[in-house]
């Protein structure tokens, strides 16, 4: 597998995008979570 270089700004933007990503409504429906859903960092390991 060949890995290509990623420039610093692209990598920073990728990390920002991941940090801001949410899973809509989580596992148990909208009544238990905010409208935006759960941030990826707060999801349980089984996800």
N, CA, C and O atoms as a GROMACS GRO file, in nm:
protein
  188
    1UNK      N    1   0.085  -0.117   0.000
    1UNK     CA    2   0.000   0.000   0.000
    1UNK      C    3   0.090   0.124   0.000
    1UNK      O    4   0.182   0.135   0.081
    2UNK      N    5   0.062   0.215  -0.090
    2UNK     CA    6   0.138   0.340  -0.097
    2UNK      C    7   0.067   0.449  -0.020
    2UNK      O    8  -0.054   0.469  -0.036
    3UNK      N    9   0.141   0.519   0.062
    3UNK     CA   10   0.086   0.633   0.135
    3UNK      C   11   0.139   0.760   0.069
    3UNK      O   12   0.257   0.770   0.036
    4UNK      N   13   0.050   0.854   0.051
    4UNK     CA   14   0.092   0.981  -0.008
    4UNK      C   15   0.107   1.085   0.102
    4UNK      O   16   0.052   1.072   0.211
    5UNK      N   17   0.182   1.187   0.071
    5UNK     CA   18   0.198   1.298   0.164
    5UNK      C   19   0.067   1.375   0.175
    5UNK      O   20  -0.004   1.390   0.076
    6UNK      N   21   0.036   1.422   0.292
    6UNK     CA   22  -0.080   1.509   0.311
    6UNK      C   23  -0.025   1.640   0.367
    6UNK      O   24   0.055   1.640   0.461
    7UNK      N   25  -0.068   1.749   0.309
    7UNK     CA   26  -0.012   1.874   0.359
    7UNK      C   27  -0.076   1.910   0.493
    7UNK      O   28  -0.187   1.866   0.525
    8UNK      N   29  -0.005   1.988   0.568
    8UNK     CA   30  -0.043   2.021   0.706
    8UNK      C   31  -0.182   2.082   0.714
    8UNK      O   32  -0.260   2.049   0.804
    9UNK      N   33  -0.214   2.170   0.622
    9UNK     CA   34  -0.345   2.238   0.623
    9UNK      C   35  -0.458   2.139   0.592
    9UNK      O   36  -0.564   2.145   0.654
   10UNK      N   37  -0.436   2.048   0.497
   10UNK     CA   38  -0.537   1.946   0.467
   10UNK      C   39  -0.560   1.855   0.587
   10UNK      O   40  -0.674   1.820   0.618
   11UNK      N   41  -0.452   1.818   0.655
   11UNK     CA   42  -0.464   1.732   0.772
   11UNK      C   43  -0.539   1.804   0.884
   11UNK      O   44  -0.624   1.745   0.951
   12UNK      N   45  -0.507   1.931   0.905
   12UNK     CA   46  -0.577   2.010   1.006
   12UNK      C   47  -0.726   2.018   0.974
   12UNK      O   48  -0.810   2.002   1.063
   13UNK      N   49  -0.760   2.041   0.848
   13UNK     CA   50  -0.901   2.048   0.807
   13UNK      C   51  -0.972   1.915   0.827
   13UNK      O   52  -1.088   1.912   0.867
   14UNK      N   53  -0.902   1.806   0.799
   14UNK     CA   54  -0.960   1.673   0.821
   14UNK      C   55  -0.991   1.650   0.969
   14UNK      O   56  -1.098   1.601   1.003
   15UNK      N   57  -0.898   1.686   1.056
   15UNK     CA   58  -0.920   1.669   1.200
   15UNK      C   59  -1.034   1.756   1.251
   15UNK      O   60  -1.111   1.713   1.336
   16UNK      N   61  -1.045   1.877   1.200
   16UNK     CA   62  -1.156   1.966   1.238
   16UNK      C   63  -1.288   1.904   1.195
   16UNK      O   64  -1.385   1.904   1.270
   17UNK      N   65  -1.293   1.852   1.073
   17UNK     CA   66  -1.415   1.790   1.022
   17UNK      C   67  -1.456   1.670   1.106
   17UNK      O   68  -1.574   1.652   1.136
   18UNK      N   69  -1.360   1.587   1.145
   18UNK     CA   70  -1.389   1.471   1.229
   18UNK      C   71  -1.438   1.516   1.367
   18UNK      O   72  -1.534   1.460   1.420
   19UNK      N   73  -1.374   1.617   1.423
   19UNK     CA   74  -1.411   1.666   1.556
   19UNK      C   75  -1.552   1.725   1.558
   19UNK      O   76  -1.620   1.719   1.661
   20UNK      N   77  -1.596   1.781   1.446
   20UNK     CA   78  -1.728   1.844   1.441
   20UNK      C   79  -1.837   1.748   1.392
   20UNK      O   80  -1.954   1.786   1.390
   21UNK      N   81  -1.801   1.627   1.354
   21UNK     CA   82  -1.899   1.532   1.301
   21UNK      C   83  -1.988   1.477   1.412
   21UNK      O   84  -1.944   1.457   1.525
   22UNK      N   85  -2.113   1.454   1.378
   22UNK     CA   86  -2.211   1.401   1.472
   22UNK      C   87  -2.285   1.283   1.410
   22UNK      O   88  -2.300   1.276   1.288
   23UNK      N   89  -2.330   1.193   1.494
   23UNK     CA   90  -2.417   1.085   1.451
   23UNK      C   91  -2.558   1.127   1.489
   23UNK      O   92  -2.588   1.139   1.608
   24UNK      N   93  -2.646   1.148   1.392
   24UNK     CA   94  -2.780   1.196   1.422
   24UNK      C   95  -2.855   1.103   1.518
   24UNK      O   96  -2.871   0.984   1.492
   25UNK      N   97  -2.899   1.160   1.629
   25UNK     CA   98  -2.988   1.096   1.726
   25UNK      C   99  -2.929   0.980   1.803
   25UNK      O  100  -2.997   0.927   1.892
   26UNK      N  101  -2.810   0.937   1.775
   26UNK     CA  102  -2.751   0.829   1.852
   26UNK      C  103  -2.828   0.699   1.836
   26UNK      O  104  -2.894   0.678   1.734
   27UNK      N  105  -2.819   0.613   1.932
   27UNK     CA  106  -2.876   0.479   1.925
   27UNK      C  107  -3.023   0.473   1.965
   27UNK      O  108  -3.095   0.385   1.919
   28UNK      N  109  -3.067   0.564   2.050
   28UNK     CA  110  -3.199   0.548   2.111
   28UNK      C  111  -3.304   0.646   2.064
   28UNK      O  112  -3.408   0.658   2.129
   29UNK      N  113  -3.283   0.716   1.956
   29UNK     CA  114  -3.384   0.806   1.903
   29UNK      C  115  -3.369   0.949   1.950
   29UNK      O  116  -3.294   0.977   2.044
   30UNK      N  117  -3.440   1.041   1.883
   30UNK     CA  118  -3.422   1.184   1.908
   30UNK      C  119  -3.463   1.231   2.047
   30UNK      O  120  -3.413   1.334   2.093
   31UNK      N  121  -3.550   1.161   2.116
   31UNK     CA  122  -3.595   1.211   2.246
   31UNK      C  123  -3.484   1.208   2.352
   31UNK      O  124  -3.492   1.282   2.450
   32UNK      N  125  -3.383   1.125   2.333
   32UNK     CA  126  -3.275   1.114   2.432
   32UNK      C  127  -3.150   1.193   2.396
   32UNK      O  128  -3.054   1.196   2.473
   33UNK      N  129  -3.149   1.257   2.280
   33UNK     CA  130  -3.029   1.327   2.233
   33UNK      C  131  -3.065   1.461   2.172
   33UNK      O  132  -3.178   1.480   2.127
   34UNK      N  133  -2.972   1.553   2.169
   34UNK     CA  134  -2.998   1.683   2.106
   34UNK      C  135  -3.023   1.667   1.956
   34UNK      O  136  -2.986   1.564   1.898
   35UNK      N  137  -3.086   1.766   1.892
   35UNK     CA  138  -3.121   1.755   1.750
   35UNK      C  139  -3.003   1.727   1.657
   35UNK      O  140  -3.018   1.660   1.555
   36UNK      N  141  -2.886   1.777   1.693
   36UNK     CA  142  -2.768   1.753   1.609
   36UNK      C  143  -2.715   1.611   1.624
   36UNK      O  144  -2.638   1.565   1.540
   37UNK      N  145  -2.756   1.543   1.727
   37UNK     CA  146  -2.708   1.408   1.751
   37UNK      C  147  -2.592   1.406   1.848
   37UNK      O  148  -2.571   1.501   1.924
   38UNK      N  149  -2.517   1.299   1.845
   38UNK     CA  150  -2.406   1.276   1.938
   38UNK      C  151  -2.275   1.296   1.862
   38UNK      O  152  -2.259   1.245   1.751
   39UNK      N  153  -2.181   1.368   1.921
   39UNK     CA  154  -2.052   1.383   1.854
   39UNK      C  155  -1.983   1.247   1.848
   39UNK      O  156  -2.000   1.164   1.936
   40UNK      N  157  -1.905   1.227   1.744
   40UNK     CA  158  -1.841   1.097   1.724
   40UNK      C  159  -1.753   1.058   1.842
   40UNK      O  160  -1.743   0.939   1.874
   41UNK      N  161  -1.690   1.153   1.904
   41UNK     CA  162  -1.600   1.124   2.016
   41UNK      C  163  -1.677   1.069   2.137
   41UNK      O  164  -1.618   0.999   2.220
   42UNK      N  165  -1.807   1.099   2.147
   42UNK     CA  166  -1.887   1.055   2.261
   42UNK      C  167  -1.961   0.924   2.236
   42UNK      O  168  -2.032   0.876   2.324
   43UNK      N  169  -1.947   0.867   2.118
   43UNK     CA  170  -2.015   0.741   2.089
   43UNK      C  171  -1.949   0.626   2.165
   43UNK      O  172  -1.828   0.628   2.187
   44UNK      N  173  -2.028   0.526   2.204
   44UNK     CA  174  -1.969   0.410   2.270
   44UNK      C  175  -1.884   0.329   2.172
   44UNK      O  176  -1.901   0.342   2.051
   45UNK      N  177  -1.793   0.248   2.222
   45UNK     CA  178  -1.701   0.172   2.136
   45UNK      C  179  -1.770   0.082   2.034
   45UNK      O  180  -1.713   0.058   1.927
   46UNK      N  181  -1.889   0.032   2.062
   46UNK     CA  182  -1.954  -0.059   1.967
   46UNK      C  183  -1.992   0.008   1.835
   46UNK      O  184  -2.024  -0.060   1.738
   47UNK      N  185  -1.989   0.139   1.832
   47UNK     CA  186  -2.014   0.208   1.705
   47UNK      C  187  -1.888   0.209   1.623
   47UNK      O  188  -1.887   0.262   1.512
   0.00000   0.00000   0.00000
